[in-house]
């Protein structure tokens, strides 16, 4: 019986220490408050001077992974798409989401593919010499590592 108050105190300390943490919510809210809200058509202009950018972006889904819904593409409005991946595979997008609107939160990045790499890739894919020589401009690709996706 003498140890009952000690056990009660230890149980209380353990219960308080294992309670829900508000730190992760504060971090997530802070990240969202620093994210730039864009339409997919504005992504390229917003990333002219940076390679990475926290964004909340909305757009029309043009393609979805039909195997497991592990990625999607959003229309950027200029014939290009932004690839959205789910790094932690914590959610999937239904295969019938093509044509629907989506809002994506995550880290957008851009990669500029040089002409030489594009020419080598074309050669590997069996392009003709004429097709390979026609590649004279680098290509910029955009992607987003999503932490949240909402399909409407």
C-alpha positions as CSV (number, residue, x, y, z in Angstrom):
1,X,0.0,0.0,0.0
2,X,2.9,2.4,0.7
3,X,3.9,2.1,-3.0
4,X,0.4,3.0,-4.3
5,X,1.1,6.8,-4.4
6,X,4.4,6.2,-6.2
7,X,2.8,3.9,-8.8
8,X,0.0,6.4,-9.2
9,X,2.5,9.2,-9.8
10,X,4.4,7.1,-12.3
11,X,1.2,6.2,-14.1
12,X,0.2,9.8,-14.4
13,X,3.6,10.9,-15.7
14,X,3.5,8.0,-18.3
15,X,0.0,8.9,-19.4
16,X,0.8,12.6,-19.8
17,X,4.1,11.8,-21.7
18,X,2.2,9.4,-24.1
19,X,-0.6,11.8,-24.9
20,X,-1.2,13.1,-28.4
21,X,1.5,15.5,-29.5
22,X,0.6,18.9,-30.8
23,X,4.1,19.5,-32.1
24,X,3.5,17.7,-35.5
25,X,0.2,19.7,-36.0
26,X,2.1,23.0,-35.3
27,X,4.8,22.0,-37.8
28,X,2.2,20.9,-40.5
29,X,0.3,24.2,-40.0
30,X,3.5,26.2,-40.2
31,X,4.5,24.4,-43.4
32,X,1.1,25.0,-44.9
33,X,1.2,28.7,-44.0
34,X,4.5,29.0,-45.9
35,X,3.2,27.2,-49.0
36,X,2.2,29.2,-52.0
37,X,-1.3,28.6,-53.3
38,X,-1.4,28.2,-57.1
39,X,-3.3,26.9,-60.0
40,X,-1.3,24.3,-62.0
41,X,-1.1,26.7,-64.9
42,X,0.9,29.1,-62.7
43,X,3.6,26.6,-61.5
44,X,6.2,27.3,-64.2
45,X,6.1,31.1,-63.7
46,X,6.3,30.7,-59.9
47,X,9.4,28.5,-60.2
48,X,11.4,30.6,-62.7
49,X,14.0,31.5,-60.0
50,X,13.8,28.5,-57.7
51,X,14.2,24.8,-58.0
52,X,12.0,23.8,-55.1
53,X,8.9,25.4,-53.7
54,X,6.3,24.4,-51.0
55,X,2.9,24.7,-52.8
56,X,-0.8,24.1,-52.5
57,X,-1.8,23.6,-56.2
58,X,-5.0,22.8,-57.9
59,X,-5.7,21.5,-61.4
60,X,-7.2,18.9,-63.6
61,X,-6.0,15.4,-63.4
62,X,-4.8,14.2,-66.8
63,X,-3.4,10.8,-65.9
64,X,-3.3,8.4,-63.0
65,X,-1.3,5.2,-62.3
66,X,-3.7,2.5,-63.3
67,X,-1.8,-0.2,-61.4
68,X,-2.1,1.1,-57.9
69,X,-2.9,4.9,-58.0
70,X,0.5,5.8,-56.7
71,X,1.0,8.9,-58.9
72,X,-1.0,11.4,-61.0
73,X,-0.4,14.2,-63.4
74,X,-2.0,17.6,-63.4
75,X,-2.5,19.7,-66.5
76,X,-0.2,22.8,-66.6
77,X,-2.2,24.4,-69.4
78,X,0.6,24.6,-71.9
79,X,0.7,21.0,-73.1
80,X,2.9,20.0,-70.1
81,X,1.9,18.1,-67.0
82,X,3.3,18.2,-63.5
83,X,3.9,14.7,-62.0
84,X,2.6,14.2,-58.5
85,X,4.0,11.4,-56.5
86,X,3.3,10.1,-53.0
87,X,6.7,9.5,-51.4
88,X,5.4,7.6,-48.3
89,X,2.7,5.7,-50.2
90,X,0.2,6.6,-47.5
91,X,-2.6,7.2,-50.0
92,X,-3.6,6.3,-53.5
93,X,-5.8,8.0,-56.1
94,X,-8.6,6.0,-57.8
95,X,-8.0,5.1,-61.5
96,X,-11.2,6.9,-62.6
97,X,-9.9,10.3,-61.3
98,X,-8.9,11.5,-64.8
99,X,-10.7,14.7,-65.7
100,X,-11.5,15.5,-62.0
101,X,-10.1,18.5,-60.1
102,X,-7.4,17.9,-57.4
103,X,-5.8,20.0,-54.8
104,X,-2.2,18.9,-53.9
105,X,-0.1,20.0,-51.0
106,X,3.6,19.3,-51.2
107,X,7.1,20.2,-52.4
108,X,7.3,21.1,-56.0
109,X,10.6,20.8,-57.9
110,X,11.9,21.4,-61.3
111,X,14.6,19.7,-63.3
112,X,16.1,21.0,-66.5
113,X,17.0,18.1,-68.9
114,X,19.9,19.1,-71.1
115,X,19.9,18.6,-74.9
116,X,22.6,15.9,-74.7
117,X,20.6,13.8,-72.2
118,X,17.5,14.2,-74.3
119,X,19.4,13.1,-77.4
120,X,20.8,10.1,-75.7
121,X,17.4,9.1,-74.4
122,X,15.9,9.4,-77.8
123,X,18.7,7.3,-79.3
124,X,18.1,4.6,-76.6
125,X,14.4,4.7,-77.6
126,X,15.3,4.0,-81.2
127,X,14.8,7.4,-82.7
128,X,16.3,8.2,-86.1
129,X,19.3,10.3,-86.6
130,X,17.1,13.1,-88.0
131,X,14.8,13.0,-84.9
132,X,17.8,13.1,-82.6
133,X,19.3,16.1,-84.4
134,X,16.0,17.9,-84.1
135,X,16.4,18.0,-80.3
136,X,18.0,21.4,-79.8
137,X,16.2,22.8,-76.7
138,X,16.5,21.6,-73.1
139,X,13.2,20.4,-71.4
140,X,12.0,21.5,-68.0
141,X,10.1,18.9,-66.0
142,X,8.1,19.6,-62.9
143,X,7.1,17.3,-60.1
144,X,5.5,17.4,-56.7
145,X,6.2,15.2,-53.7
146,X,2.7,15.3,-52.2
147,X,1.9,15.3,-48.5
148,X,-1.8,15.6,-49.2
149,X,-4.2,15.2,-52.2
150,X,-7.9,16.0,-52.3
151,X,-9.7,14.8,-55.4
152,X,-13.0,16.6,-56.0
